[in-house]
Amino acid sequence: MIHKNDIEQFRNYLSDASNYSGFAESIYFPENENELRTLLRKLSGEKILITVSGGGTGLHGGRVPEGGIIVSLEKLNRVIELNREKCFLRVEPGMILRDLQIYVQSHDLFYPPDPTEWNCFIGGTAATNASGARTFKYGATRDYILGLRIILPDGDLIEIERGKYFANTLEASVQTESGRKINFKIPSYKMPETKNASGYFCRPDMDLIDLFIGSEGTLGIITELKLKLIPLPKNVLSCIAFFKDSEDAYNFIEEARNISKINSSAKISSDTQLTARALEFFDEYSLEFLSPDYPNIPADSKAAVWFEQDYDAETDTVINNWISLLEKYNCKEDSVWLAFDKKEEDKFHVFRHAIALKVNEYMSAHNLKKVGTDVSVPENVFREFNSWMKQKVSSAGLKYVLYGHFGNCHPHLNMLPENEAEYETAKKVYMEICSRAVLLKGTVSAEHGIGKLKQEYLLMMYGEDSIKQMAKLKHAFDPDGVLNAGNIFNKKYLERN
Ligand SMILES: Cc1cc2nc3c(=O)[nH]c(=O)nc-3n(C[C@H](O)[C@H](O)[C@H](O)COP(=O)(O)OP(=O)(O)OC[C@H]3O[C@@H](n4cnc5c(N)ncnc54)[C@H](O)[C@@H]3O)c2cc1C
C-alpha cells in the first residue's frame, strides 16, 4: 500500500471544494478492502485520528483532516458485478461518478442520482447522501442504495442489505463479521419532511442501512456499494428557457412542479404528459456571472429555468406540451435553448455546473470560504421564504447569486463577500437564513451535509440534547471517536469524562 508522509506529496488532500483546509501527518492509499482492514487493525487503540478521502468535491470540509492520517479510497475503484436482469451494480467506493454513469449507460441502464459535480466518488455520494437536479423526480442517493459493506475503525466489518435489519422503535443492534453485537439507540429527533441531509437519518423502526447513508464517514468506511439501476430512458428533453420577468419564471416552475407531481403520482406516462425530472432556477445575477463565458445568453434575461424530462415515445407531444407552458409564461421560442442529442444535453449540464464552479472560484480568489445556502423549506412557504431571503441579503449590502433546485424548494443563495468584514456579515445573515428555514419546518442542509463547517447550524436545528444522542450513537461504532471526528458535530461531544 502506498504511504506518503511528505506533505508536498499530498497537499491536495488537505482541502475540499469549500476552500477549508487542514493538516495531517501522512496519507495511505489502500488497494483493496483487506489492506484497509489491516491498516485499521494496526492503528486500533492508538487513538490516531483517521479522515476518509473521496473525490474531495464536498462543500463542507468533511474530508478535510484536522490531524492524524488520511485514508484515500481512490484505488478502490473497481466494478464488482453488474446484474442486468436484476438491475443492480456492485462497485467499490472510489469509482468516479462520471465513469459509473458512462459504464451503466453503455449497458442501457441508468443510475439517476446526479449531484452536478461528476468528479465525486460514488462512496462520497453515499457518505453525504448526495442529491441534485434529478432528485426532483428520482429522489436522492439513499433511494438507490441496496447494500453496503462498512469497515469499522477497529477493522471489523458490517455487511448490510436494504430490507433486512430494522430498529425496534428506537432500539437497534447490528452484528459484525467477528460476531460482535453492537447495541445502540436511534436519536429521537424528528427530521423535517423536506429534502434533507442534516445529521444522521433517524426514524422509529427505520431500516438500519439508512443510518450509514449520509453519516459522513463518522460510523465506518464504505468499501462496497450495491446500487439500484433503472432502464435507460430512450429520450431526454433538456431545455434552458430565459425569461424577461423573474415572476414568470417562478410561476412557470410552480405550475411545472404541480403538474409533474400530479402526473408522477397518478403514474401517467411521461411519453405524452409533462413530467419533469429536473427543474432548476438561475436568477439574473447568476446569468450576469455566467455571461462572459456564455455571451449568447439573451441580454434582457431576468431569470432562466433549466428543465429535463425523460421519455420513451418517438413523438413530439412532450416537447409541444412544454413549449405551450413556456408560452403561457411569456417565454418565446427565441429565448429557449433546446438540446436535441446527448452532446447538447451534456452542454446544459456544464452550464448548470459552471455557476457553482464560478462561485467556488470567486471565493478562492478572495481567500474566503463559501457562504452558500443549502436550506430547503416546505413548498407552501417557499416563495415567501425566497423573497425574504433575497431581501435580507440585499439589505445587508451583500452581492449574491441565487440558483438551485427550485423543483425541490431548495435554493443555493451564494453570497459574494469582497473582504473579511463582508464575510463576517455574510456569516451572520447565513445563520438568520438557516434559523428561518428551521422555523418554517425546513432544513439547514438539504444535500451537502454538515461536515466541519456547518455544525453550529445543525446544533441550532436540533438542539444540544439531540447532538449528544448523535455522539452517543457514534461511540457505539467508534468508541475512541477517531473516524472523521469533527464531522456533523463538534469533537467536544466525543470527549468522555
Ligand atoms: C461545483 C459543485 C457542485 C456540486 N453540486 C452538488 C449537488 O448538486 N448536489 C450534491 O449533493 N452535492 C453537490 N456538490 C457536493 C459534492 O459533489 C457531493 O457532496 C459529493 O457527494 C462528495 O463526494 P466526494 O467523493 O467528492 O466526497 P469528499 O468530498 O471526498 O467527502 C465527502 C464526505 O464523505 C466522506 N467519505 C467519502 N468517501 C467515503 C467512504 N467511502 N466511506 C465513508 N465516508 C466517506 C468524507 O470523509 C467526507 O466526510 C457539489 C460540489 C461542487 C464542487
PDBQT file of the ligand as one rigid body, heavy atoms in Angstrom, charges set to zero:
ROOT
HETATM    1  C1  LIG A 501     -19.388  22.528  -8.396  1.00  0.00    +0.000 C 
HETATM    2  C2  LIG A 501     -20.028  21.606  -7.380  1.00  0.00    +0.000 A 
HETATM    3  C3  LIG A 501     -21.387  21.324  -7.439  1.00  0.00    +0.000 A 
HETATM    4  C4  LIG A 501     -21.968  20.464  -6.516  1.00  0.00    +0.000 A 
HETATM    5  N1  LIG A 501     -23.304  20.183  -6.609  1.00  0.00    +0.000 NA
HETATM    6  C5  LIG A 501     -23.865  19.295  -5.758  1.00  0.00    +0.000 A 
HETATM    7  C6  LIG A 501     -25.246  18.942  -5.888  1.00  0.00    +0.000 A 
HETATM    8  O1  LIG A 501     -25.965  19.412  -6.769  1.00  0.00    +0.000 OA
HETATM    9  N2  LIG A 501     -25.745  18.046  -5.009  1.00  0.00    +0.000 N 
HETATM   10  C7  LIG A 501     -24.990  17.485  -4.012  1.00  0.00    +0.000 A 
HETATM   11  O2  LIG A 501     -25.497  16.672  -3.248  1.00  0.00    +0.000 OA
HETATM   12  N3  LIG A 501     -23.688  17.811  -3.868  1.00  0.00    +0.000 NA
HETATM   13  C8  LIG A 501     -23.117  18.692  -4.708  1.00  0.00    +0.000 A 
HETATM   14  N4  LIG A 501     -21.793  19.011  -4.576  1.00  0.00    +0.000 N 
HETATM   15  C9  LIG A 501     -21.041  18.443  -3.431  1.00  0.00    +0.000 C 
HETATM   16  C10 LIG A 501     -20.299  17.137  -3.683  1.00  0.00    +0.000 C 
HETATM   17  O3  LIG A 501     -20.082  16.877  -5.035  1.00  0.00    +0.000 OA
HETATM   18  C11 LIG A 501     -21.001  15.983  -3.033  1.00  0.00    +0.000 C 
HETATM   19  O4  LIG A 501     -21.110  16.199  -1.650  1.00  0.00    +0.000 OA
HETATM   20  C12 LIG A 501     -20.288  14.624  -3.230  1.00  0.00    +0.000 C 
HETATM   21  O5  LIG A 501     -21.163  13.633  -2.769  1.00  0.00    +0.000 OA
HETATM   22  C13 LIG A 501     -18.979  14.480  -2.487  1.00  0.00    +0.000 C 
HETATM   23  O6  LIG A 501     -18.308  13.302  -2.943  1.00  0.00    +0.000 OA
HETATM   24  P1  LIG A 501     -16.715  13.172  -2.877  1.00  0.00    +0.000 P 
HETATM   25  O7  LIG A 501     -16.347  11.810  -3.320  1.00  0.00    +0.000 OA
HETATM   26  O8  LIG A 501     -16.063  14.297  -3.569  1.00  0.00    +0.000 OA
HETATM   27  O9  LIG A 501     -16.513  13.259  -1.303  1.00  0.00    +0.000 OA
HETATM   28  P2  LIG A 501     -15.448  14.023  -0.407  1.00  0.00    +0.000 P 
HETATM   29  O10 LIG A 501     -15.560  15.492  -0.546  1.00  0.00    +0.000 OA
HETATM   30  O11 LIG A 501     -14.105  13.435  -0.606  1.00  0.00    +0.000 OA
HETATM   31  O12 LIG A 501     -16.003  13.583   1.018  1.00  0.00    +0.000 OA
HETATM   32  C14 LIG A 501     -17.287  13.929   1.459  1.00  0.00    +0.000 C 
HETATM   33  C15 LIG A 501     -17.530  13.232   2.811  1.00  0.00    +0.000 C 
HETATM   34  O13 LIG A 501     -17.724  11.824   2.616  1.00  0.00    +0.000 OA
HETATM   35  C16 LIG A 501     -16.771  11.073   3.387  1.00  0.00    +0.000 C 
HETATM   36  N5  LIG A 501     -16.451   9.885   2.599  1.00  0.00    +0.000 N 
HETATM   37  C17 LIG A 501     -16.021   9.856   1.320  1.00  0.00    +0.000 A 
HETATM   38  N6  LIG A 501     -15.919   8.583   0.898  1.00  0.00    +0.000 NA
HETATM   39  C18 LIG A 501     -16.292   7.790   1.933  1.00  0.00    +0.000 A 
HETATM   40  C19 LIG A 501     -16.414   6.386   2.126  1.00  0.00    +0.000 A 
HETATM   41  N7  LIG A 501     -16.143   5.514   1.160  1.00  0.00    +0.000 N 
HETATM   42  N8  LIG A 501     -16.817   5.937   3.344  1.00  0.00    +0.000 NA
HETATM   43  C20 LIG A 501     -17.121   6.790   4.333  1.00  0.00    +0.000 A 
HETATM   44  N9  LIG A 501     -17.037   8.131   4.207  1.00  0.00    +0.000 NA
HETATM   45  C21 LIG A 501     -16.634   8.619   3.030  1.00  0.00    +0.000 A 
HETATM   46  C22 LIG A 501     -15.611  12.035   3.584  1.00  0.00    +0.000 C 
HETATM   47  O14 LIG A 501     -14.837  11.698   4.707  1.00  0.00    +0.000 OA
HETATM   48  C23 LIG A 501     -16.345  13.349   3.757  1.00  0.00    +0.000 C 
HETATM   49  O15 LIG A 501     -16.842  13.458   5.058  1.00  0.00    +0.000 OA
HETATM   50  C24 LIG A 501     -21.177  19.870  -5.488  1.00  0.00    +0.000 A 
HETATM   51  C25 LIG A 501     -19.807  20.157  -5.443  1.00  0.00    +0.000 A 
HETATM   52  C26 LIG A 501     -19.235  21.001  -6.368  1.00  0.00    +0.000 A 
HETATM   53  C27 LIG A 501     -17.766  21.258  -6.280  1.00  0.00    +0.000 C 
ENDROOT
TORSDOF 0
